[in-house]
Amino acid sequence: MKTKKSILLLMVFLAIATMIMAQPKTSIETTKMSETLYHFKVTTFYPVSTLASIGPDGILLVDPGMEQSYKELMKVLAELSDMKVTKVINTHSHDHHTSMNKKLGETAEIVAHAASAELMRGDLDVLVEWPQKAFPSRSIDSETSFVFNGEEIRLIPVTGGHCKDDLLVYFPESKVACTGGVLKAGSYPMIDFARGGDFRGFPALARKALSYFPRDVTFVQSHGENFDYTQANEYVERVEKSIPLIKKAVSAGKTPKTMLDDDIFSVLADDDKAYPNRGFWIQTIHRGLTMKNNGVKKSLTAPLFHALQKGNGGDATKIYRELKKTSPEEYGFNENVLNALGYYLLGKDRLDDAVKIFKLNVKEYPKAFNVYDSLGEAYMTKGNIRRAKRNYKKSIRINPENQNGIDMLEKLSSL
């Protein structure tokens, strides 16, 4: 027979488990683009665009999205058709667009740029742990097209802009183009140097990409609202004009902060509301112009991951310290690497190892609020309420606006 104390403890652990296991809710906004084409704005952790061609040949998905959204997306598709997903196209290999490949690759053909498989197998994606079925079964290295559900679909590979495996997907009859991270509206590009992206050839690449499409096309970007040709042209013009301004400022010895303070984009009639990530764009160009190899370093995640595969958190900590001592300039040391590794371990239910990694992060970055927030979550998962509270409090002291820490501390205080 359970005592009152044991029952109370069980209730506490069940409450904690409920808090931890609750996944972010997925919401899906559906827009019908044409007779066969649908656009889904899928929001789980953040909005991701997915296109679906639905008809007698089955369902084709462009950038199916995160595996966490699988059940919700399948439910929406089932309401539109009783057909199965038979083909998937990835505009690039970032896992927030492609991790649903793990679910769909068993039965669907996966089509992607010829460079995608290489990137997926590289050190950058070790934590994703791609199964063989998630890799592209068809690679595209030149412009090609095929017919699906009675409509031609054109695939146009572009290289070295956003990533080195960007693929434009165009539905001429529907007048819809999915451009991934190449053409956008309302923000400057995100250049992934580590995946072969570069700003140097980006203006010409973006201008060429725009030339493939008629003026009455509707563009679908990876994140954000759909946009038209005029907005796309404005975006390309801003990219073309902004890079020389940043180069000139870098040559004059100005820092990214100074460039923002000087408002060097004022000649573009720029606006924080219209292009809110201009600070990030300035930092990107500055990094590429002032740092060796665009600032790209070896993945620190890979050696730590392999140490964890063979051993435990202590082994990974040992490797971390050895690399920091012998190769501090060769690997990318930052709090985000250890944070991602810690959450990977939480997801694998390796709680003791996760705590060791998060504690290492706290020791390495004691002034960063998020490292304490993450350690607090690890202790909460383990059921150590006292230590969880202590770390959430530290996180809030460093950053009083850490709403997650505030919310979690409030929940823990009621236990």
C-alpha positions in Angstrom: 0.0 0.0 0.0 1.4 3.4 -0.9 1.9 6.0 1.8 0.6 9.5 1.5 4.2 10.7 1.0 4.8 8.3 -1.9 1.5 9.2 -3.5 2.4 12.9 -3.2 5.8 12.3 -4.8 4.1 10.4 -7.6 1.7 13.3 -8.3 4.7 15.7 -8.4 6.6 13.6 -10.9 3.5 13.2 -13.0 3.0 16.9 -13.1 6.6 17.4 -14.1 6.3 14.8 -16.8 3.2 16.5 -18.2 5.0 19.8 -18.3 8.1 18.3 -20.1 6.4 16.0 -22.5 3.9 18.6 -23.8 5.0 19.4 -27.3 4.4 22.8 -28.9 1.1 22.8 -30.7 1.1 22.8 -34.4 -1.2 25.1 -36.3 -1.8 25.0 -40.0 -3.2 27.7 -42.3 -4.4 26.4 -45.7 -4.6 28.5 -48.8 -5.8 27.0 -52.1 -3.5 28.3 -54.9 -5.0 26.6 -57.9 -7.2 23.6 -58.8 -4.5 21.2 -57.6 -2.1 23.3 -55.5 -2.3 24.2 -51.8 -0.1 26.2 -49.6 0.2 25.3 -45.9 1.7 27.7 -43.3 2.7 25.2 -40.7 3.7 26.7 -37.3 5.1 24.5 -34.6 8.3 26.2 -33.3 8.0 28.8 -36.0 6.2 29.2 -39.4 7.4 26.9 -42.3 5.9 26.9 -45.8 4.8 23.7 -47.4 3.2 23.3 -50.9 1.0 20.3 -51.8 -0.1 19.2 -55.3 -3.1 17.0 -54.9 -4.7 15.0 -57.7 -5.1 11.6 -59.4 -1.3 10.9 -59.2 -1.3 11.3 -55.4 0.1 14.0 -53.2 3.4 15.8 -53.9 4.9 17.9 -51.1 7.4 20.7 -51.5 9.3 21.1 -48.3 7.2 18.9 -46.0 8.7 20.5 -42.9 9.5 19.2 -39.4 8.8 15.7 -38.3 7.1 17.1 -35.2 4.3 18.4 -37.5 3.7 15.1 -39.3 0.4 14.0 -37.6 -1.2 17.4 -38.0 -0.1 17.8 -41.7 -1.3 14.3 -42.5 -4.7 15.1 -40.9 -5.1 18.2 -43.0 -4.1 16.3 -46.2 -6.6 13.5 -45.3 -9.4 16.1 -45.2 -8.5 17.2 -48.7 -7.8 13.8 -50.3 -7.7 10.0 -49.7 -4.5 9.8 -51.8 -1.1 9.1 -50.3 2.1 11.2 -50.5 4.0 9.7 -53.3 6.6 12.4 -54.1 8.6 14.9 -52.0 10.7 17.8 -53.2 13.2 19.6 -50.9 14.2 23.2 -51.9 17.3 22.7 -49.7 18.5 20.4 -46.9 17.8 22.5 -43.7 16.2 20.0 -41.3 13.3 22.3 -40.4 12.1 21.8 -44.0 13.2 18.2 -44.5 13.1 16.2 -41.3 9.6 14.9 -42.2 11.5 13.0 -44.9 12.1 10.5 -42.1 8.3 9.7 -42.0 7.6 10.0 -45.8 10.8 8.4 -47.3 9.6 4.9 -46.7 7.0 5.1 -49.6 7.6 8.5 -51.3 10.3 9.4 -53.8 12.4 12.3 -52.4 13.8 14.7 -55.0 16.5 17.3 -54.1 19.5 19.1 -55.4 22.6 16.9 -56.1 24.4 18.5 -53.2 21.7 17.8 -50.6 22.7 14.2 -49.7 26.3 15.3 -49.1 25.3 18.1 -46.7 22.9 15.8 -44.9 25.6 13.2 -44.3 28.1 15.9 -43.1 29.1 16.9 -39.6 26.5 19.7 -39.5 23.6 17.2 -39.3 24.9 14.6 -37.0 22.3 15.3 -34.3 19.5 14.9 -36.9 20.5 11.2 -37.4 19.1 10.8 -40.8 17.9 7.3 -41.6 18.7 6.0 -45.1 15.1 6.4 -46.2 15.3 10.2 -45.6 18.0 10.8 -48.2 17.1 12.0 -51.7 16.3 9.1 -54.0 16.6 11.4 -57.0 19.2 14.1 -57.3 18.9 17.1 -59.6 22.0 18.7 -61.1 20.5 20.5 -64.1 17.2 22.1 -65.0 14.5 19.5 -65.5 10.8 19.0 -65.4 8.1 16.3 -65.1 4.3 16.1 -65.0 2.4 15.4 -61.9 -1.4 15.6 -61.4 -1.6 16.9 -65.0 0.7 19.9 -64.4 4.3 20.5 -65.4 6.7 21.0 -62.5 10.0 22.6 -63.3 13.1 22.1 -61.0 15.9 24.7 -61.3 19.1 24.1 -59.3 21.0 27.2 -58.1 24.3 27.1 -56.2 26.1 29.2 -53.7 23.4 31.6 -52.6 21.5 30.7 -49.5 23.1 27.3 -49.5 24.9 25.3 -52.1 21.9 23.0 -52.6 19.1 25.5 -53.4 16.4 24.3 -55.8 13.7 26.5 -57.3 10.4 24.7 -57.8 8.0 26.2 -60.4 4.4 25.3 -61.3 3.8 27.3 -64.5 0.1 26.4 -65.0 -0.7 27.5 -61.4 1.7 30.4 -61.7 3.3 29.5 -58.3 7.0 29.3 -57.5 8.6 27.9 -54.3 11.9 29.7 -53.9 13.2 28.4 -50.5 15.7 30.9 -49.2 16.8 32.4 -52.6 14.0 34.9 -53.3 12.2 36.6 -50.4 10.3 39.7 -49.5 10.4 41.9 -46.4 13.8 40.8 -45.2 17.4 40.4 -46.3 18.8 36.9 -47.2 20.0 34.4 -44.7 23.4 33.2 -46.0 24.5 29.8 -44.6 28.2 29.9 -45.1 28.7 26.5 -43.5 26.4 24.9 -46.2 28.2 26.6 -49.1 26.2 29.8 -49.2 27.9 33.1 -50.0 26.8 36.8 -50.4 29.4 37.5 -53.1 27.6 36.0 -56.0 24.1 36.3 -54.4 22.9 39.5 -56.2 23.6 38.0 -59.6 22.2 34.6 -58.6 19.0 36.2 -57.2 18.6 38.3 -60.3 19.0 35.2 -62.5 16.5 33.3 -60.3 13.9 36.1 -60.8 14.4 36.0 -64.6 12.9 32.5 -64.7 9.4 33.7 -63.7 6.7 35.8 -65.3 5.4 38.9 -63.7 2.1 37.4 -62.6 3.7 34.6 -60.6 3.1 34.1 -56.8 6.2 33.4 -54.8 6.3 31.1 -51.8 9.2 31.6 -49.4 10.5 29.2 -46.8 9.3 31.5 -43.9 6.9 34.4 -44.1 4.1 35.5 -46.3 3.7 34.8 -50.0 4.7 37.7 -52.3 4.5 38.9 -55.9 7.0 39.8 -58.6 7.2 43.5 -57.6 8.1 42.6 -54.1 10.7 40.1 -55.3 12.3 42.7 -57.6 12.5 45.2 -54.7 14.2 42.5 -52.6 16.8 41.8 -55.3 17.4 45.5 -55.7 18.0 45.9 -52.0 20.5 43.1 -52.0 22.3 44.6 -55.0 22.5 48.0 -53.5 23.1 47.1 -49.9 26.3 45.0 -50.3 28.4 47.9 -51.8 27.3 50.1 -48.9 28.5 47.6 -46.3 31.7 46.9 -48.2 32.5 50.6 -48.2 31.8 50.9 -44.5 34.0 47.9 -43.7 36.8 49.4 -45.8 36.5 52.5 -43.6 36.9 50.4 -40.5 33.3 50.6 -39.3 31.8 47.9 -37.1 28.3 46.4 -37.6 27.1 48.5 -34.7 28.6 51.7 -36.1 27.0 51.0 -39.5 23.6 50.6 -37.8 24.1 53.8 -35.7 25.1 55.6 -38.9 22.0 54.3 -40.7 24.0 53.4 -43.8 20.9 52.0 -45.5 19.0 55.3 -45.3 19.8 55.9 -49.0 17.7 52.8 -49.7 14.7 54.3 -47.9 15.1 51.3 -45.6 12.7 50.7 -42.8 13.0 48.6 -39.7 9.4 47.4 -40.2 9.9 46.6 -43.8 13.3 44.8 -43.5 13.7 44.1 -39.8 16.8 41.9 -40.1 19.1 44.5 -41.6 21.4 44.2 -38.6 21.9 40.5 -39.2 22.6 41.2 -42.9 25.2 43.7 -42.0 26.9 41.3 -39.6 26.8 38.6 -42.3 28.6 40.7 -44.9 31.0 42.0 -42.2 31.8 38.4 -41.2 32.5 37.4 -44.8 34.7 40.3 -45.5 36.8 40.3 -42.3 37.0 36.6 -41.2 39.0 33.7 -42.6 36.9 31.2 -44.5 33.8 33.5 -43.9 34.2 32.7 -40.2 33.2 29.0 -40.8 35.0 26.6 -38.4 34.8 22.8 -37.9 31.7 21.5 -36.3 32.3 21.0 -32.6 29.1 19.0 -32.4 30.5 16.1 -34.4 33.4 15.0 -32.1 31.2 15.5 -29.0 28.4 13.5 -30.6 30.7 10.6 -31.4 32.1 10.7 -27.9 28.6 10.4 -26.5 27.8 7.6 -28.9 30.7 5.6 -27.6 30.6 6.8 -24.0 28.9 9.3 -21.7 28.7 13.0 -20.8 32.0 12.8 -19.0 33.7 11.5 -22.1 32.2 14.3 -24.2 33.3 16.9 -21.6 36.8 15.5 -21.7 36.9 15.8 -25.6 35.5 19.4 -25.3 38.3 20.4 -23.0 41.0 18.8 -25.1 39.8 20.5 -28.2 39.5 23.9 -26.5 43.1 23.5 -25.3 44.7 22.2 -28.5 42.4 23.6 -31.3 40.6 26.7 -30.0 40.7 28.5 -33.4 39.8 25.4 -35.4 36.4 24.6 -33.9 33.3 26.7 -33.4 33.1 27.1 -29.6 29.8 28.7 -28.5 27.0 28.1 -26.0 24.5 27.1 -28.8 26.6 24.0 -29.6 26.4 22.6 -26.1 22.8 23.7 -25.7 21.7 21.7 -28.8 23.7 18.7 -27.6 22.1 18.9 -24.2 18.6 18.9 -25.7 19.5 16.1 -28.0 20.4 14.0 -24.9 17.1 15.1 -23.2 15.2 13.8 -26.2 17.1 10.5 -25.9 16.2 10.3 -22.2 19.9 10.4 -21.3 19.2 12.7 -18.4 22.5 12.4 -16.5 24.5 13.0 -19.6 22.3 16.0 -20.5 22.9 17.5 -17.0 26.6 17.1 -17.5 26.6 18.9 -20.8 24.4 21.7 -19.6 26.6 22.1 -16.5 29.6 22.4 -18.8 27.8 25.1 -20.7 27.1 27.0 -17.4 30.8 26.8 -16.5 31.9 28.0 -20.0 29.3 30.8 -20.3 28.3 31.9 -16.8 27.0 35.2 -17.9 24.5 33.7 -20.5 20.9 33.5 -19.2 19.9 30.6 -21.5 22.5 28.1 -20.1 20.8 28.3 -16.7 17.4 28.1 -18.3 18.4 24.8 -20.1 20.1 23.3 -17.0 16.9 24.2 -15.0 14.8 22.2 -17.6 17.2 19.2 -17.3 16.9 19.2 -13.5 13.1 19.5 -13.8 13.0 16.5 -16.1 15.0 14.5 -13.6 12.6 15.6 -10.9 15.1 17.7 -9.0 12.8 20.6 -8.2 15.2 22.5 -5.9 18.0 22.6 -8.4 15.6 23.4 -11.2 14.3 26.4 -9.3 17.8 27.6 -8.5 18.8 27.6 -12.1 15.6 29.3 -13.4 16.1 32.0 -10.8 19.7 32.5 -12.0 18.5 32.8 -15.6 15.9 35.4 -14.6 18.4 37.4 -12.6 20.6 37.7 -15.7 17.7 38.3 -18.0 14.6 39.6 -16.3 12.7 39.3 -19.6 13.2 35.6 -19.9 9.5 34.7 -20.1 10.1 31.0 -20.3 12.1 31.0 -17.1 9.4 33.1 -15.4 6.7 30.8 -16.5 8.5 27.6 -15.5 9.5 29.0 -12.1 5.8 29.9 -11.5 4.8 26.3 -12.4 7.5 24.8 -10.2 6.5 27.0 -7.3 3.1 25.5 -7.3 4.5 21.9 -6.8 
